[in-house]
Amino acid sequence: MRPFFLLALACIVRSAVAEENFPVVLLDTKDAAGHRVKFQTDLKTLFSTPRWTFYADGSDPPLSIGAAAGAAQKAALLRAPKADGISLGSMRFLRRDVAYSGGGFPVWFYVFAFQPVFTTGPAGLKLGPVMEIVILLDRTAIYPTRAK
């Protein structure tokens, strides 16, 4: 009886999310030029990503740092197609609680800061401006949009 109840409850929650969708801002920050930017997606996208809860037992998130960094590097190269490479500056692992009419859930995501690298000659390198990219636990890349 209990498994049936849990299955029915899960179906009801999924149904509520299927009918409800709205934008969700995961991160509101400033870009390298000082402009306010938002990393935004929607409820349906977040609801379909893998869940992870921080436990003291040390269990790892479903997407490792290495796999997330690889996804972020690919996404960064798409944003800077003329770059010869990408230099990783920092990585953060953040949590955002998302609420909707049927309840709520935590969303964990990575934020990578990169700089494009350009070769300027035989021995010279030039770094472009810092850009941040959010990577969800299903490897989805979210790019910043200018906040209004």
N, C-alpha and C positions, 0 to 999 in steps of 0.2 A: 504494500500500500504506500509506503513512504517513497520508494523510487517513482511511482506513478505521480504522486503529489509534486515532487521536485521537478519532474518532467513537465507537468502541466503548468507549474509556476514559471519555469524557464520559457515556455511557449507564450505565456501571457506577457512576460517582460519583453521578449523579442517582438511580439505583436505591437506593443506600445511604442517601441523604438521605430518599427517599420512605418508607423503612422506619423511619428513625430521626428522632425529633422530640423536642425537649426545650426547656425555657425557657432563654432567654439574656438576661442582664442587660447592657444596653449601658452604663448609667450608674447609679451608686449615689452619692447626694448628699443634701443637706438642703434642705428647702423654706424658704419665707420665715418660717415659724413655728418653724423649728429641728427639725422632724421628719425622720427619715431616710426617703427615698423612693428607689424604684427605677424605672428606665425599662426595662421588660422586654417582650420579644417571644418568638418561637420560631425554631428552626432553619429550618423550612420557609419562613417569611416572609423571613428574611434571605437564604436561598439563592436566592430568586426575585428579589431586588432587583438592580439593575444594579451591576456591578463597576467599580471605578476604582482605578488605581494611580498614586501620585505619581511623576511623572517630572520631571527637571530641564528637559525641553523646554517646560514650561509648559502642557501640555494641561489643559483644564478638566474638572472632574467632569461626569458626565452630567446633573446637576441644578444649574443656576446658583444663585448666592446669591439673586438676585432672585426666581426661581421658588420656591425653598425658603422665602424670607421670605413670599411670598404664601400658600403652603400653611400656614405656621405662623400667619399672621395669621388665616386662616379658622378654623384649629383653636383658636386662642386665643379668638376670638369665640364659638365653641361652648361653651367652658368658662366664659365670662362673658357670658351672653346679655343681661344688663341693662346692660352697659357701652355707652357712647356711642361708644367707640373703643378703640384699643389703642396703647400707646406701647412701641416697641421699645427695650430697654435694652442688650442685647448679643447677639452671635452667636459661636458657636464651631463649628469643623469638626473632628471627632474621628474617630479610628480605633480599632476594637476588633477584635482577632484572635479568630476563632471556631474552635474545634477540635471535631471529631467523629470517630467511629471511622474514617471514610473519608479523613481528612485535615484540612484547615483552609483558611480564607480570611479576608482582611481585610474588614471592613465599615466604610465611611465614613458618617458621618451628621452632620447639623447639630443644634445645640442653641441654641434661641432663648429669651431671657428677655424677657418682656413684663410690662407692668402695664396692667390695665384702666383706662380713663379714664371718669369719671362727671362729668356736668355738674351743678353744685350750684345754679346760678342764672345770672343774666344774664352775670356776668363770672367765675364761679368754676368751678374744676375740682378734682376730687379723684381721686387715684390709688389704685387698689386694691393689694393685695399682689403682689409679684413672683411670676410663675409661669413655669416652664420647660416647653418642649415640644420633643421630639425629632422630627426629620423625616428619614426615610430617603431614599435617592436615587431612589425611585419615588414620592415625595410622601406616603408613608404617615406619619401622625402617631401618635406614641406618647406617651401621657400617663403621668404619674407615678402609682405606687401606693405606699401606705404600706408600708415595710419592717417586718417582724416581728422 
